[in-house]
Amino acid sequence: MSKVLVIYAHPETAKGSSTHELYKHFINSYTAKNPNDEIIVHNISEYMPFRLDKLAISIYNKNLAKSDLTPDEIRLSESRDKWLDEFIHADKYVFANPMYNLFIPAEMKRYIDMIMQAGKTFHYDDKGLSVGDLHGKKAIHLQSSGGNYHNDLIQNDAMIYDLGDQYLQTMLHMMGVDDYSAVFAEGMDKDPMHTIEILDNAYAKAELAGKEF
Ligand SMILES: Cc1cc2nc3c(=O)[nH]c(=O)nc-3n(C[C@H](O)[C@H](O)[C@H](O)COP(=O)(O)O)c2cc1C
């Protein structure tokens, strides 16, 4: 039985969401194939308490200097550790988000800020190089975007503008998670006449990915 951690970043609104549909197609197919797996879902657009503020940076500096934390710093550190432990103990990660300004939503960046912790998810070797500490895990990125970045027949280098997917893949790699795949629902704003076809195609890919994940 695997533990699947879903980091979902989309504010819930009355309007339908292609991110949500993409995720639903993926997870329904995944759970049909793996009915006994544990699925933990966080909508971090609704709740993401961690930010790199004065307190968080003070903890960072004190940990480096190995000096004592204040009671407030201990409290924040302990609540961060709960999120970190959850991440470390999951077997599979699902990141689902719309593209915002060529990147992942800010809350997802804050989630990454929270789990990137030397001594927990990676460490530095004696040459000062970072080494990932998570092993045998896999991740999938499900992303919806108005433009076309991964299947653009006109602009061959479009992929380099999807900074969020590259970032996510790089950060997971830094933590040792190299089994990484992605499904994109993309190009609906660029080619609105074909929205239904584009989405149906993406949802079918998400279903297939759910069976294989
Ligand atoms: C604030 C904001 C920024 C966006 N930035 C981009 C962008 O940089 N590139 C892009 O292709 N689409 C961008 N979009 C469009 C969304 O990524 C696209 O509409 C996506 O399908 C929305 O997913 P949803 O249906 O789940 O809300 C942006 C949308 C919003 C609201």
The ligand as a Gaussian input file, in Angstrom:
#p B3LYP/6-31G(d) Opt

LIG

0 1
 C       -3.335000      35.260000     -12.739000
 C       -3.253000      34.369000     -13.945000
 C       -2.063000      34.250000     -14.626000
 C       -1.968000      33.420000     -15.745000
 N       -0.771000      33.287000     -16.380000
 C       -0.672000      32.466000     -17.455000
 C        0.564000      32.300000     -18.131000
 O        1.586000      32.858000     -17.788000
 N        0.601000      31.464000     -19.195000
 C       -0.498000      30.789000     -19.615000
 O       -0.385000      30.029000     -20.574000
 N       -1.682000      30.923000     -18.994000
 C       -1.792000      31.741000     -17.928000
 N       -2.988000      31.896000     -17.290000
 C       -4.133000      31.114000     -17.766000
 C       -4.356000      29.875000     -16.950000
 O       -3.168000      29.162000     -16.746000
 C       -5.352000      28.976000     -17.680000
 O       -6.547000      29.675000     -17.920000
 C       -5.615000      27.696000     -16.918000
 O       -6.244000      26.809000     -17.804000
 C       -6.507000      27.961000     -15.725000
 O       -6.836000      26.755000     -15.093000
 P       -8.241000      26.551000     -14.378000
 O       -9.280000      26.300000     -15.473000
 O       -8.036000      25.367000     -13.523000
 O       -8.548000      27.797000     -13.591000
 C       -3.109000      32.708000     -16.188000
 C       -4.321000      32.840000     -15.484000
 C       -4.392000      33.655000     -14.377000
 C       -5.694000      33.735000     -13.602000

